[in-house]
């Protein structure tokens, strides 16, 4: 779109919708498909031209960022052919988006334990958003099984909007930010907390002392293997159940979120607390 032409900015939403509709039609397949790889999602970067324009009523940076957030666009930037501003960044951003889409398709394929397919519709990203990118047919794990490496959502540094899903092993190898959580069991009367020492063969923090529970927020339902984001509270309850055998989580509270970087392990971390009362867990 032209930064100085608001009509062209508004038209960008219609062009994006047309491309995604075409993508949706191109990705429609019968319920039984071959073993061919999934079609990557449509990589999109919002690019404003003529950033040197001094026209009144120009599209603001915040409007472009809001558009990107509401429409699932990877990045919004501006360029100028006169000054050269942002030109290299625009091509680099699009190349990263293309590679990310291809990696996500490979991750979907790697997560497949069977040939079963879950069809996805053009769901909305959130309240007030435009139509999102149609997902390609995703193979789900066999019921009762999970992918060989946990699938987690990945994020750009400083962003809270995921751009895809990857196996946890890939995140640790490439240093990709992904969502994880801590659960701390605490006795508020004494200030004591329950620490846990991780196994020496663990992929994260081997042999170290850490929170009472630690796990990743999965991109699939642990119950049936269908690819769908796991709520963080459900992930915290799962961690307590699997790691400590505790199933009563009525007092589990989310306290804060932060980022955590330890060598190639990069996490967007949600921290939960479970209080001890009367000498036991509630």
Secondary structure as GFF3:
##gff-version 3
##sequence-region A 1 282
A	DSSP	alpha_helix	6	27	.	.	.	ID=ss1
A	DSSP	beta_strand	45	48	.	.	.	ID=ss2
A	DSSP	alpha_helix	61	71	.	.	.	ID=ss3
A	DSSP	beta_strand	75	78	.	.	.	ID=ss4
A	DSSP	alpha_helix	87	110	.	.	.	ID=ss5
A	DSSP	beta_strand	117	118	.	.	.	ID=ss6
A	DSSP	beta_strand	138	139	.	.	.	ID=ss7
A	DSSP	beta_strand	151	155	.	.	.	ID=ss8
A	DSSP	beta_strand	162	167	.	.	.	ID=ss9
A	DSSP	alpha_helix	168	174	.	.	.	ID=ss10
A	DSSP	beta_strand	177	187	.	.	.	ID=ss11
A	DSSP	beta_strand	192	193	.	.	.	ID=ss12
A	DSSP	beta_strand	196	197	.	.	.	ID=ss13
A	DSSP	beta_strand	209	210	.	.	.	ID=ss14
A	DSSP	beta_strand	213	216	.	.	.	ID=ss15
A	DSSP	alpha_helix	232	244	.	.	.	ID=ss16
A	DSSP	beta_strand	253	262	.	.	.	ID=ss17
A	DSSP	beta_strand	265	277	.	.	.	ID=ss18
A	DSSP	beta_strand	280	281	.	.	.	ID=ss19
###
